Amino acid sequence: MSVTPQLYREIMACFPTGVAVVTAHEAGDRPRGLTLSAFCAVSLDPPLVLVCVDKGSNTLPALQASGGFTVNFLAGGREHLAVLYASKAEEKFEGIAWRRPDIAEGGPILHEDSAAYAVCVTRQAIEAGDHWVFIGEVRDGGVIEGRLPLVYHRRAFIDLADVGV
């Protein structure tokens, strides 16, 4: 028996996850970004994380060329940004506050809309099915006090502030 794509999606939807926007700069310094839920802490020493990016993503070339990325964990109430960065829109950063990290390889930090962020240098990129897996070493980061993260579960956003966390 094989698992159909629909069943696979249903199974994965049962795992609640934080909502992350991964950013990078493409050639010419243009910022790029995408929403993803495929994020994982890998190692404490050295501090490594991984992100999985669809081969069809318009942000993939920037991730491959820049040598690094930033993972921005969206704060509660930022559902509109999760939807924007999940789209194929060309100008995702227009009207959005962001700043450059101190690490040249890192992507834009969404400092007004994140609960935390991690600036990474790519250590390894692995082709896996219809995605690329990027393993990044966290070189900088921060936690914005008082902001709870946005959560995604069963195809719906959950603002932890609304559930009394």
Secondary structure as UniProt FT lines:
FT   HELIX           5..13
FT   STRAND          17..18
FT   STRAND          20..25
FT   HELIX           27..29
FT   STRAND          31..36
FT   STRAND          39..43
FT   TURN            44..47
FT   STRAND          48..54
FT   TURN            55..56
FT   TURN            58..59
FT   HELIX           60..66
FT   STRAND          68..75
FT   TURN            76..77
FT   HELIX           79..86
FT   TURN            92..95
FT   TURN            104..105
FT   TURN            111..113
FT   STRAND          114..128
FT   TURN            129..130
FT   STRAND          131..143
FT   TURN            145..146
FT   STRAND          149..153
FT   TURN            154..155
FT   STRAND          156..159
FT   HELIX           160..163
//
